[in-house]
Amino acid sequence: MQLADEHRLRLADPLSRYLRASPWGDVTLCQLLNHNGGVPDHTQAAGFTDTLLDRPARQWTTAEVLELVADRDRDVVPGTAYSYSNTGYVLLGQVIEAVTGGPARCGSGSSNLSACATPASPA
């Protein structure tokens, strides 16, 4: 929220303003935060839970997480209904990185929207 307060982004902005190649470019930052953007949840993707159980220490890259849902249909039409999506946090982490030019971080004193659920990104 600090980035919005600093006028570095607007919650009404579409995702495409920051991530041009995203298949969910019409979804707004606010919709991602409110879980009504329709972005599929990668934790519900086939095989994800099995992989977590088999390899709990695995570090997922952002690209790997997004690939899990890249070909899935939207859960809802953006803005019409609630549909929780951890993938929205991954996308918000990418937005933070695009705006700040640095890695998304979470915790006290962070200037991020909500990056704590963002998987590890390659250096």
C-alpha positions in Angstrom: 0.0 0.0 0.0 3.0 2.3 0.6 3.7 2.2 -3.2 0.2 3.4 -3.8 0.5 6.1 -1.1 3.8 7.2 -2.8 1.9 7.4 -6.2 4.2 4.9 -7.7 1.3 2.7 -8.7 -2.5 2.9 -8.5 -4.7 0.1 -7.3 -7.1 0.7 -10.2 -4.3 0.1 -12.7 -4.6 -3.0 -14.9 -1.9 -5.6 -14.4 -0.8 -5.1 -18.0 0.6 -1.7 -17.1 3.4 -3.5 -15.2 3.4 -7.0 -16.7 2.7 -6.6 -20.4 2.9 -10.3 -21.3 0.5 -11.5 -18.5 -2.6 -13.4 -19.7 -4.5 -11.6 -16.9 -3.5 -8.1 -18.0 -7.1 -6.8 -17.7 -7.2 -7.6 -14.0 -6.6 -4.6 -11.7 -4.2 -4.6 -8.8 -7.2 -4.0 -6.5 -9.0 -7.1 -7.9 -5.8 -9.1 -7.2 -5.8 -7.9 -3.6 -9.5 -8.5 -3.2 -9.4 -12.0 -4.8 -12.0 -11.2 -7.4 -9.8 -11.0 -10.5 -10.4 -14.6 -11.6 -6.8 -15.6 -11.7 -6.5 -19.3 -11.1 -4.8 -20.5 -7.9 -1.6 -22.4 -8.5 -2.0 -24.3 -5.3 -5.1 -26.0 -6.8 -3.2 -27.0 -10.0 -2.9 -30.7 -10.8 0.2 -32.2 -9.1 1.1 -29.2 -7.0 0.2 -30.7 -3.7 1.9 -34.0 -4.5 5.0 -32.1 -5.4 4.9 -30.2 -2.1 4.5 -33.4 -0.2 7.2 -35.2 -2.1 9.7 -32.3 -2.0 8.7 -29.9 0.8 12.0 -27.9 0.6 11.7 -27.2 -3.1 12.1 -23.6 -4.1 9.7 -22.6 -6.9 10.5 -19.8 -9.3 7.9 -17.3 -10.2 7.9 -18.6 -13.8 7.3 -22.2 -12.5 4.4 -21.1 -10.4 2.8 -19.1 -13.2 3.3 -21.9 -15.6 1.1 -24.1 -13.4 -2.0 -22.0 -14.3 -1.0 -20.4 -17.6 -3.4 -22.5 -19.6 -6.3 -22.6 -17.1 -9.5 -20.7 -17.6 -10.3 -17.9 -15.2 -12.1 -18.9 -12.0 -14.6 -16.0 -12.3 -15.1 -13.0 -14.6 -12.9 -10.2 -13.1 -14.8 -8.1 -10.5 -17.9 -10.3 -10.3 -17.2 -12.8 -7.5 -14.7 -13.8 -4.8 -12.3 -16.5 -5.7 -9.2 -16.8 -3.5 -5.9 -17.1 -5.4 -2.4 -17.3 -4.1 -1.3 -16.7 -7.6 -2.5 -13.1 -7.2 0.2 -12.6 -4.6 2.8 -13.9 -7.0 1.6 -11.4 -9.6 1.6 -8.6 -7.1 5.2 -9.5 -6.2 6.1 -9.1 -9.9 4.4 -5.7 -9.9 6.4 -4.6 -6.9 9.6 -5.8 -8.6 8.7 -3.9 -11.8 7.9 -0.7 -9.8 10.8 -0.7 -7.4 13.4 -2.3 -9.7 14.3 -4.7 -6.8 13.1 -8.0 -5.3 9.8 -8.2 -3.6 10.2 -8.5 0.2 7.8 -8.8 3.1 7.8 -7.9 6.7 7.8 -4.8 8.9 9.0 -1.7 7.1 8.5 -3.2 3.7 7.3 -0.9 0.9 5.3 -3.7 -0.7 1.7 -4.3 -1.3 1.5 -7.9 -0.2 4.6 -9.9 -1.3 4.9 -12.4 1.6 3.4 -15.2 -0.5 5.7 -14.6 -3.4 7.8 -17.7 -4.2 11.6 -17.4 -4.5 12.6 -15.8 -7.8 15.9 -16.6 -9.5 18.6 -14.1 -9.0 
